[in-house]
Amino acid sequence: MNITFLGQGYEPISNNSVGKYLIKFLADTDFHSFVGISAFASQAGVNGLSKHIAAAKKHLNIITIVTGVDQKGTSQEALEALLNLKIDAFVFYQPSYTIFHPKIYLFEGADKSELIIGSSNLTSQGLFTNVEASLLISIDNSVEADRKVVEQLKDYFKGIFDFTDPNLKKLSKKIIADLVKAKVVPTEAERKAAQDKAEKAERTETENIISKIFPKRALAKIPTEFRGIPKPKATDESETVEPIVVKSKPSKLLWTSGPLSQRDLNIPKGSNTNPTGSMLFKKGKTEGIDQRHYFRDEVFSALTWTKDINEDTAHLERATALFKIIIDGKDYGGFDLIITHNPLTDTRSYEQKNSMTSISWGAAKKIIAKEELIGKSANLYKNNKKGEFTLEIK
């Protein structure tokens, strides 16, 4: 048995992050099974591992991930990402003041096993940038004392490893919907909104005091695939996003809008105009299209569309695409934005030939909701890479 300390986040470069070892072990063909147990999971953390898990399916006979959902630490999107991995994914929850809090990653092979136990959750920060401490236990399966460590682990968490614990449930769309409906699991937007509100209040009250006591530290980096939704560096709406000058443009123009309105830009002023956070893809200046079908069936047809899991909106289809946003010739970076389509053909909107497809501005709102953009037009381009688009406003 060999025990290695894995520290991360305390220094700017963390060579022994848990995320790095998970990627390494998932690629090791000497292992035949992987079980991950985490108190919390994030969409970015799961999606970051997705391609490594997909590749590992060639040699891993068992891939199991169990996550907790206490304290709203795991989002709806994280659970959906786990479900999309098409592995044995489970959620553990016990309605109590105590919480499910282990972080265990076990890889087993015929001759060796690797066990990581520590403080790293299945989140991008937990795997790479948070200040975390874990132990990597390298096990020789031919040594009885080594094997006993794994046996003790499996014996203690027997109900989890054999799936008999009544508080352990196989992940499904219904389970996710029930957890969201019960307010146990929030959406990523709800988590971010709560976090931003708390952080903004804290900055207002304590920033001057804290900055005199605790200096800022250099942070470890998160690999690209674990960064989740690309967004501007600014963390507060009062901060500005620094654009760069665009050097090249995508080749295929798909759509040109009409003059952008206050509603389109999510800056309504009138008492009868409500902020929706989204913009309908209307016909605009693009001739010869049926706005009810064009965007879903042609522009965004190659995206991965899923039905909404909420009962009230289960008829809606949603997909996510990466949009590079360019405003007056300046590139503001990429944003993962949600597109929603209503496929129903017996509604009043459909019969009146209204648009049935919209885009939610999400994190891009801070650069979209600008008075100076009212009356300008938006051009939508298809980029060369699948699932990526450019939205140019000028």
Secondary structure, DSSP 8 states (H G I E B T S, - for coil): -EEEEEEESSSS--TT-HHHHHHHHHT-TTEEEEEEEES-B-HHHHHHHHHHHHHHTTT-SEEEEEEE-GGG-S-HHHHHHHHHT-SEEEEE---SSS----EEEEEEESSEEEEEEES--BSHIIIIIS-EEEEEEEEETTSHHHHHHHHHHHHHTHHHHTT--TTEEE--HHHHHHHHHTTSS--HHHHHHHHHHHHHHHHHHHHHHHHHHS---------GGGS-S---S--STTS----EE-----SEEEEE--S--TTTTT---STT----SEEE---TT-TT--TTTHIIIIISTTS--EE--SGGGTT-EEEEEEEEEEETTEEEEEEEEEEEE---SSSHHHHTT---EEEE-GGGHHHH--GGGTT--EEEEE-SSTTEEEEEE-
